Amino acid sequence: MARSLFSSSWHSVADLRPRLIPLARVERHVYRDKVWYVVQDQSGGRYHRLTPAAYRLVQGMDGKRTVQALWEHANLSGHGDECTQNEVVDLLVQLHSADLLLVDTNSDSAALFARYRKKRRATLKQYLLNPMSLKFPLVDPDAFLQRIVPFTGWWFSTLGAVIWMLVVVPALVLAVMHWSDLTHNFSDQILSSSNLLVMFCVYPVVKLLHELGHGIAARKWGAPVHEMGLMFLVFAPVPYVNASATAIFPSRVQRSVVAAAGMLVEVFVAAIALYVWLLIEPGVSRAVAYNVIVVAGVSTLIVNGNPLLRFDAYYIFTDLIEMPNLAQRGQKYYTYLWDRHICGAHDADQPVETPAEKRWLLAYTPLAWCYRMFLTVTIVMFVSSAFFIFGVLLAIWVCITAFGMPLWKSYRHVVNSASLQRVRRRALRVSLAIVLVVLSLLFIVPAPLRTQAEGVVWLPERAIVRAGGDGFFRSWLDTPGGGVEAGQALFVLEDIGLSAEIELARARLHEAESRLRAEQFSDPVKAVLLERQRRMEAELLARLEERASLLVAHAGASGRLIVPRAQDLAGAFLRKGDLVGYVLDRDDLIARVVVRQDDIDLVRERMRAAELRFADWIGRAHVTQVVRPAAGGVDTLPSPALGIHGGGSVPTAVDDPEGLRTLERVFLIDMALPARDEAIGFGERVFVRFDLGWEPIGVQGLRRLRQLFLSKFGV
């Protein structure tokens, strides 16, 4: 649909005689082969991007000609890129709110320029809505930067790049080689009481170097830097400089280098700290180096180095794809889609001009929101694990800013937006209907409730062949691999010491019996004592013979005798309980499944059905049932294959070499194995999905949130 040239607000601005302030600087930029003009207030550093048509209009703002005359002249210039009245109104509002215009407003235009008056309350509003990120300007560093640039500007030259590569690249290789040492017990190291003080001292210093990198790079190419101060990020003091004046640079290479300067400095410092950390002995200096690595390396790459966050990498990314203000334009584009396609405002102005821009805006906005939420939740959980009250306050703030404020702004947009003026009633009805539908889908409409668990093919204890005592393996009584019956003798162990003890005990028993026979008629009192001694010797011999009987292993079940390493057993010393082999029978096999603590109550109380899949036959599901329900929780897995270090999903302790000890208690459930033509191997991995009925998605989410809260905080 063609754009409308006219605006209902035009009467408020048509007779104004605006004038561009003398300190405004204008530079010509090219984005995607399209010419733009950037207007900047050199005193405040604020800037605005103009189309050529808008720039021709701005050029004529001399305080003498009216807006009506300027608009008519711009559209009659013959360039073929006409301005609509709505575009002119928006331009005037933006320039005026940025203090780039001098204009005498009348009572009719007071409402139009309400943003200018609201700007005085913007700082206080920002502090209230975002208490975790507060900025306090302190000094003007421009003169200082001008003095040091002749000595430091070479950092951002070819020589500086070569030195940076020579230092950083070897450090990256060393970091990979020592990754396990760097990340071992990471959270405990960082959040320990002794380390927090070190972190508190290191963080501002590293960030000061980061910001000085921005300032020096900006001043190297002539951009003024008039603001430096402290920003309290999650209540931690962090230096900052305002280098936004670099947006006026015509060269995108220069803009990208300035944006990357802070990260380049931090990575360089992190590399130096890594060398120090590897060379010195444990102590305070090594702890300082480790914290520098974490702050300047890890946090820089995760936060500043990710274009999905509006930090350094974001501005580099927008310059590379030649789409300034990508985040704001993405929000505007989604707002346009809502207004046009949902609310029916077909005359809404589309903020994109090419299909490529549309694809970028469609993809970037949801990805950026999801990553911000992921990072925010991670930070909240990380901090809350050590500081509960602070974590709760942080979580409340996240809920308000991430969900409450966007919903409030959306409501304000539907109620007050000028783009929806003609379709206000429909917009309200549609918005209310969508809200009701979403709430219904979340909290009324039932959805399948499922939970999954992993397990392994398992044998009952009676099917496992173990050594009954300590001894050397002597011989097989039945050939491994053949069939055996329950109770059948399988192999014999030899304990030379035990055999000698048995012979000695028999001799002592024989001697006691002989003495008893000799004295039982001649000395009745002595005979009583000898009878007691005879019984003791007989009991000792019985115990020894019982031990000897355990040296002969018997099959606890019928089936095929499987011994994995039968050839290695000859002459080997076995201890009591050592695993020797299995007596496999198809009916004895079960699936021992590990259920997490968060799911065990649901499985116990609400399980309706269950299906099982073999890891090597994942495409086919088998109906199964519980053979033995879970008893109490355990902290040991039946197989290391179920642990996270063995390819499973259950977190296990890093200091457990066997990979069996879990970080939290789990519950073991035995499930029946389905009929299968192929052989089923003991220890094979299986996946079980429990059908728990139906429940609204919102209720499921609230339950998981509550479980997470309980698991992390214990309240």
N, C-alpha and C positions, 0 to 999 in steps of 0.2 A: 504494500500500500504506500502511496506517495506521502511524503511528509507534508504536514500542514504548515504553510508559511506564517500563519497568524497565531497569536497567543491571547488568551483572555486577560492576562496580566499586563499587556503591552501599554495600556493607558497609564500605568503607574510609573513607567520609565521613559515614555516617548519624549517628554519635554525636558529631561535631565540633560545637563551639559557636563559630562565627565571629563576628567583630565588625568592622564597617567603620571604618577609621581616621578620627579626628576631622577631619583636614585634607581629606577628600574632599569635592568639590563636585559637585552634581548639577544638570543643566539639562535641560529638556524640549525635544526637537527633533521636527520633523515632516518626514518624507521620504515623498514619493508618497502623501500623505494618511494616512500611518501614523505613530503616535506612538512615539517612542523616547526613552530616557533615557540621557544621557551622564554617566558618572562620571569625575571627574578628580582626581588627586592634585595639589593645588596646590603642593606642595613639589617634586615631580619632573616635573610637566607631563604625565604619562602619563594616558591616558584609555581608557575602555571603553564601548561602546555596548550598551545593554540593552533588551530588550523590556519592555513594561509588566508582563508576568507575572514576568520576572526581577527587575524593579525592586521589585515588591511583596515578593519573596523577600528582596532585599537590605535593604529597609526594616526587616525584622524581625530583622536580624543585630545583636543587642545583646550577644552574648557569653553569654547565658543559655539561649536556646532552641537545640535541636539542629537539624542540617540536616534530619533526618527530620520533625521537627515543622514547620519552616519550609516544607518542600515540601508537606506535607499541607495546611497552612493556605492556601498559595498556590493549590492546586488546588481547594480547597473554598470559594474566595471568591465564586464565582458569576459571574466575568467571562467565562467561556467560552474563555479562552486558556490552557489548561493547559500546564505545564512537564513535560517528560519527565525522568527521572533522568539520562540522558546529558547533557541540556542543563544541568542543575544541576552535574554533575561538571565539565563544560567551563567553566562560569562560575566555579566556585570556583578551578580551576586558573589561569585567566586573571587573576582578581582577585588571587590570592595572588602570582603571578609578577610582577604589576605593583605589589606592595607596597601594595595597597589593603585588605588584610585582616590582622587580627590573629587568630591561631588557634593552639591547642595541638595539634600533630600527634602521633600515636602511631606505633608501628612499622609498623602496617598501612597507614598512609597515606603512609609515607615514599616509596614508589615513585611514588605519584600526584603528589606535589609535587617530583619530581626536577628539573623545569624551573627551580625556584627556585635549586637548588644549581648547576645548569649555567649560570645567568645570570652567575655570577662569572667563568666562562671565556669568555663570549660576546664580550667586547671583544677579548681576545687572539685568539680564533678569527676574528673579523672582520678583524683586521689581517693575519692570515696568508692568509686567503682573498681578501681584497680590498686588496692593497697599493697600488693606484692611487687609493684613496679612504680616507684615514686622517683621523680627527677627533681633535683635541686641545683640550678645553675649557681656556680661559685665565682669563676674568674673568666677573663677574656684572654685566651692563650695565643692570640694571633701574633703579637709582637715577639713573644718567646719563640714561637715556631719559625718566624721569619729569620731570627738570629741563628737558629741551629740548622736550618735547611741546607746552607752551604756545606756543612760538615756531615750531614746525615742523608742528604738527598740521593747520594750514590747507592744507597740500599736498594732503591727501586730503579736500577739500571741493569745493563747486561752483566757487569762485573758482580753486582749484588746477587743476580739470579744464579750465576755460576757458583758462588760461595755457598748460597743457600742449598743448592743441589748436592754439593760435596759434603755438607754437614747432615742434611736430612735423609738422603737416600740410604747411607749405611745405617743410620739410626733406625729406619723402618725395618731393615733386615734383622737387626739385633732385637727389635721389639717382637718380631714374629718368633725368633728363636727362643726368647725368654717369656713368651706369652703366659705360660702356666704360672711362672713365678710372679708376674705382674698382676695376674687376676686371682691368685689364690686367696680365698677368704676375703674377697674384695670389700663387701659391705661392712664386715666387722672391723676391717682396717680403717676404713674411711670414717665410720661413725663412732669409733672408740673415743672416749673422753679425752685421752691424751692427744689424739690426732686432730680433733676438732679445733683446738687452739692453733695448731700448725696450719691447718686449712684456712682458718680465719685470717691469719697473717699473710699467707701465700696468695690467696685469691685476689685481693685488691692490687697487689704489686703486679701480678701477671696481667690483669685486666688494664692496669695503667699503661703497661708496655703495648698492649693491644691497641688502646685508643691513641697513644702517641704515634703508632704506626699509621693509623688513619690520618691523623693531623699532619704528619710530615709529608705523606704522599699527596694530600690535598694541597698543601702549601707549596710543594715542589712545582705544581702546574698552575699556581696562581689563584687558587680558590681560598677566600678568607675563612678562617675558623674563629668565630667570635664567642663561642660558648663551650665551657668545660665545667663539669661539676660532678656530683655524686648521684648515682641511681641506686636505690635500695631494691634489689631484686631478691624476692623472698626474704626480705628483711636483712639481706647481706649487702654491705656497702660495696658498690662497684663504680669505679670512675667511668666517665663517658665524655666524648666530645661530639659536637654537632658539626658534621662535615657535609651537611645536605647541600651546601653551595656547589658541590661538584656536579650536581645534576645539570648545571648549565654548560658543562664541558661538551663541545661538539663531538669529540672523539670518544667512542664507546670503549676503546682500549684503556684510555686514561680513567674513565669512570669505573671500569672493572678492576683495574689495579688498585685504585683507592679503596674500593669495597673489599678487596681481598687482602689489603695491607695488614690489617689486624690479625687475620688468621695466619698469614705468612710469618709474622713476627712470633706468634704464639707457638707455631709448629717448630720454628727454629729454636726457641727457648726450650721447648719440650725435648728436642733432640739433644741439646747440651745437657739437660737434666738427666736424660737416660744414660749418657756416658758417665756422668758423675755417679749415678745410682749403681752402675755396674762396677765401678772402680773402687769405691770406698767401702769400709766396713759398716755394719749396722750401727746406728746411732742417730743423733739429732739431724746431722747434715744429710744422711741418707733418707730420713723421713721427709725432710724438706724437699729433696730431689724427687721423691716419689709423688708427693702432692703436686709439685710443679708438672710432672708428667701427666697426672690425672686432669688437672685444671687446664693446662695449656694444650694437651693432646686430645684426650678423650672427649671432654666437654666441648672443646672447640669444634671438633669434627661432628659431634652429634647435634649441637645446637647451631652454632654459627655456620657450619659447613653444610647444612641442609636447606635447600631452596624452598622447602615446604613451610619453613618458618621465616618470618619477616626480619631476618638478620642479614649478615653479610652476603651469604650465598644467594639469597633471594634477589638482591640487586645485581649481582653478577649474572644470574640466570636471566633476569628480565632484559639485561643489555644484550646477552647472547642471542635471545630470540626476538629482540627488538620490540618488546611489548612493555613499556613503562606502566607503572601502577597496575600490575597484573592482578594483585589481590583485590584491590578496590573495583577494578573493571569486572572481575569475575563475580563479585557480589552484585554489581549493577546488572550484569547480564542475567543472572538467576532471578533478580527482581523483575527484570523486563519479561522473562519467560512466565513468571507468575502473573504479572499484570496482563499480559496479552493473551496467553493460552488458558489460564485458569479463571481470571476475573473478566476476560472479554474486552480489555482495553486495547482495541485494534489500532488506535492512534498513538500508542506508546512509542517513544523513540528508541530504536535499537542501538545499543552501544558498540556493536561490532560492525566491521565493514567487509571482512573477507572470511571465507570458509576456514582458513588456517587459524585466524584469531578465535573463531567460534570453537574450534576443537580444543585449543589451548585453554580457553576459559571454562569449557565444560569439564575438562579433565582436572585442571589444577585446583579449582575451588573445593570439591569434595575430598580430594586427596590431602590437601593442606589441612582441612578441618579434622579429618581422621587422624593424621599424624600429630597434630597439636593435642588432640584428646588423648592419644596413646602416651605421648611424652608427659603430659600433665598428670595423668593418672599414675604413671610410673614414678614421677617425682613425689606425688602425694603418698604413695605406698612406701616408697623408699624412706622418706622422712618420717612418716608415721610409725614405722617399725621401731624407731628409736625414741621419738617424741610424740606420745599419743595425743595430748591436748592440742599441740601445735598442728599435728596432722589433721585432726578433726576440723579445726578452724580453716585450714587450707582447703579441705574437701568442701566445706560449705561455700567458701569463696569461689571455688571452681564451678560448683553447681549454679551459683548465681550468675557468674560471668559467661559460662559456656552454654547455659540453657535458659536461665531466667531472663537475662537482658536481651538475647536475640528474639525470644518470644514477645517481650514487651515492645521491641522495635518493630517487629512484624505487625503487631496490633496497631501501633501508632501509624505505620505506613498504610494499612488498610483503611484506617479511620480518617487520616489527614492528608494523604498523598494527593497532589494535584493531578497526577496521571490517571487516578481512578475517580476523578470528579464526576464524570458522566456515567460511570457504572458502579457508583458507591454501594447501592443497595445489593446489586448482584455480588459484588466483592465481599460484602459482609455475610451474605447468605452462604456463598460458596466456602468462605473461610471457616464459618461456624460448622458447616456440614463436614468439612475435612477434619476439623478438630474432633468432632464427635465420632467420626469414622475411625480415626487413629486411636482415640481412647477406647472405643469399643473393641478394636482389633487387639489392643494391648491388654485390656483388663476384663473383657466380657466374652469375646469369642474364644472358645477353647482351641488349643493347638496340641499336636502330639507332644507328649513328654517322654523323652528318651534319655538314656544314659549309656555310655559305653565303658567297657573294661577290657583289659588284656589278661591273658593267662597262658598256661603251658599245658601240654598233655602230661598227665601225672599218673603215677602208680600208687596204689595203697601200700602201706608199710609191709604187709604180708608178702607182697610180690617182689620186695627188694631183698637181695642176698647180701648179708653183711658178715664180717668176721665176728664170731661169738666170743673170742678171747684174744690175748696176745700170743703170737707164735709165728714160726716160719712155715710158709706154705710147703706141704710135703707132696700131695698128690690129689688128682681128681678121682672121685668115685663114679662120676658120670661125665661123659664127653660133652663139653660146651657146644651149644647149637642144637642139641637133641631135645626130645620131649622128656619131661620129668613129671612125677606125680607129687601131690602134696605129702609132706613128711619124708620124702626120699632123701637119703644122704647124698651130698654133692661133692664135698672136698674135705680134706683133713689138714689141720695145722699141727705143727710139732713144737712142743715147749719142753726142751731137755731139762730145764730146771724144775718144771712142774712134775715131770716123770720121776725125777730123783726124790722130790718131796713126797710123792705118793708111795714110793718104795720104802722110804724111811718111815712114813706114817704107818704103813702096814706092819713093818717090823716092830715098831713100838706097840701097836695094838696086839700083835701076837705075844710079845713079851708081857704086856699087862694081863692078857688072858691067862697066860701060864702061871704067873705069880698069884692071880686070883684063885685058880684051881688049887694051888698048893697051900694057900692060907685060909680058905673058906671054912675048913673044918677044924683046924688047929687054933686059929685066932680069929674069932668072929669080928672083933673090933677092927683089926687090921684089914679084914676082908671087906668091910664097908668102905674103907678108904680106897682100897684097890679097885672096887667096883666103880667108884666115882671116877678114878683115873682112867679106867677102861672105857667108860662112856665118853669122856673128853677126847680120848684118842680116836674112838669110833666116829665122833662128830667131826673131828678134824679131817679124818680120812674121807668122810662123806662129802665134805665141802671141796676137798681137793679133787675127788673123782667127778664131782659136779662141774668143776672148772674144766676138767679134762674132757668131759662130754661136750662142752661148748666148743671145743676145738674141731668138732665134726659139724659142719654146716648142713642144714636140712632145708628143703624147699618148703616155703610157707603156702604155696599154691601150685596148682597144676598149670603146665604150659611149656613153652620153649625156653631153655636156659640160654641166656644171652650174656656173654662176658666180653666187654669191649677190648680188654687187653690181656687176654688169657695167656699169651706167650710170654708176658713179662712177670707172671706170678711165680714161676718156679723158683723156690728158694728165697722169695721175698718175705720180709718181715711185715706182718700185719698187726695192727692194734685193734682192740675191741671196738666194734662199730664201724670199721672201715668198709666202704662200699666195694663189693666185688663184682656183682652183676645183677641181673634181673631175671625173673621168671615171667615171661610175657604171655598173657592171655588176652584176647580181644575184649572179653567182658570185664576185665579188671581195669582197663584204661578209663580215666576220667580227665576232665579239664579243671585244673585248679586255677581259679580266676581271682585276680586282685581287684578289690573294690575300694575306692577311696573313702575316706572318712566322711566327706561331704555327701556321698551318695548312698551310704549303707542304709540309713533309715528309710529312704525312698524305696530301695530294693526290697527291704524286709517287709514294708507295709503295703506297697502299691504295685508290686510286680504282677503283671497279668500274663506275660509271655516273655520268652527269650529266644534269640536266634544266635547261632554260632557259625563262625567262618574260620577255616584254616588259612594260615598265612600263605601257604603254597597253592591254595585253591580259593582265593578271596572272592571270586565271582559267584560262588554258590553259597547260599545261606541254608542252615540246618536248624530245625526246631530242636530245642533242648529244654532241660528242666533241672531244677536244683536237686542234687543227690544228698548233699550235706550242707545245711545253712551255716553261715558264719557264726562263730562263737565270739570270743573277745578279740580285740585288735592285737596286731603283732607289729613289730618293727623290723621284720626280716622277710625278704622275698623268697619264694620257692625256687627262683632261678634268676641268675644275673641278667638273662636276656630281657627281663621285664623292667630293669632299671634304666635310667636315662643314659648311663654310660655304656649299656649293653645293647642299645638300639630301641629300648622301650620308652615309656612315657612317665614312669614313676620316678620322682626325684630321689636320689640316693646320696649318702654322705661321700664327699670327695676323699676323705681319709680312710675309707674302707676299701682295701685292695680287692676284695672279692665282689664288691658292687652289690651287696645284699642288704645292707642296713639302710632303711628308709629314713627320710627326714621327718616324716609324720606317720602316725599309726595307720595301718591299712587292715583290711579284712579279707580273709580267704574264704571263697565259696567253691565247693566242688560241684561241677556241672556234668551231666551225662553227655557222652560222646555219641554222635549219630552213626548210623550204619554207613560204611564206606568200603568200596571194593578195594581201593588201594591200601597199602600198609600205612599204619599210623605210627609215626616215630615218637618214642618217649622224649619229652622235652620240646616238641614242636610247638611253635607259637600259635595261639588262637585269639580271636576277637569275639567278644560277646556283646550284644546289644540288648538291653533290658527295656521292655515295653512297660511304661508306668502309667498308662492311661492318657487323659487329656487335661490340659490346664492352660489358661491364658498366658501368652508370652510375657506380658508385664509381670504377672505373678511369679513366673519362672525366673525372670531377671531379678526381681526383688529378693527372691530366696537366695540366688547366687550371690547377690550383693551382701546380704546378711551373713551368709556362710563365709565369704571373704573377710568381712569385718570381724567375725568371731575368730577365724583362723589367724588373722594378723594381730589382733589386739587382745583377744581372750576375754572380751566383755560382750 
